[in-house]
Amino acid sequence: MGRATYAASRIFITRDDSGKRRLNTSYFLGVLTSVAIATAYRPYWAGSTSAALNNFGTTVGSDAGINILHEFGPGIRQMVKAHTPKFVSRIEEHITHDQFPRDDMVQISAGR
């Protein structure tokens, strides 16, 4: 099983305390509860069963996508950072340098 498939499948399958694979019922119950609350909050003429199922599917799909992003995010970030033009790196250094106070400035403000 590839990394992307494994990351996306963690929405549907989880491991119990003994390490066995189980259906991720707590996740599904949580999503179904949130969709039911969101549907109940709307007026009866504004909600429908298809809208609730659409909301459920969208939530599950976006959570699977976020799992994939978490899996591949560090590698993508490293690849992008390696191909950053030098002038952008210098701008980033100036910005991060200005955001963090220097040690001598902290000591002066503390009255030392």
Residue pairs with C-beta under 8 A, 6 or more apart in sequence:
1 9
3 71
3 72
4 68
4 71
4 72
6 71
7 64
7 67
7 68
7 70
7 71
8 64
8 65
8 67
8 68
10 24
10 67
11 24
11 27
11 60
11 63
11 64
11 67
12 23
12 24
13 21
13 22
13 23
13 24
14 21
14 22
14 23
14 24
14 26
14 27
15 21
15 22
16 22
27 63
31 56
31 59
31 60
31 63
32 56
34 59
35 52
35 55
35 56
35 59
36 52
38 55
39 47
39 51
39 52
39 55
84 92
